Amino acid sequence: MVRGKLVVQLVGAKGLENTDFLNDMDPYVILTCRSQEKKSTVASGKGCEPEWNETFVFSISEGAEELFLKIMDSDSIGEDDFVGEAKIPIEPVLSEGSIEITCYNVVKDEEYCGEIKVGLTFTPEEYSEREHEEEENLGGWKESSY
């Protein structure tokens, strides 16, 4: 069973399509791994070449396959605009331990619309026999008074 912490280093992006017509967009990223969701700060006025240099930590367990990065443009009026998304398979980082900062394609409507730079590090969690025993004893038949 794979368990541990996935550290995501969100560096920046380039070549993004500007969704604001009158001024530079204010991009941010929503990072999702299974049911866990994190949000970067808004790179105010940074336009098509934002830099975040932020780190996020996700708890990884069996079945986690991809990290989704959804780039949005923060708008003060109306809804935020969808800029594009990237899907990063996490299997390579689970087996290698880390992946240096790499550019991943950002797509929108199945078309290339820029790149996002991300570094990944996985730290496995030790699965002890004691934890296994505790899991088996939680509310199981061994606890029954009948």
Beta strands, then each sheet from edge to edge (+ up, - down):
strand 1: 4-14
strand 2: 27-33
strand 3: 36-39
strand 4: 51-60
strand 5: 66-73
strand 6: 81-89
strand 7: 98-108
strand 8: 111-124
sheet 1: 4+ 1- 8+ 7-
sheet 2: 3+ 2- 5+ 6-
end
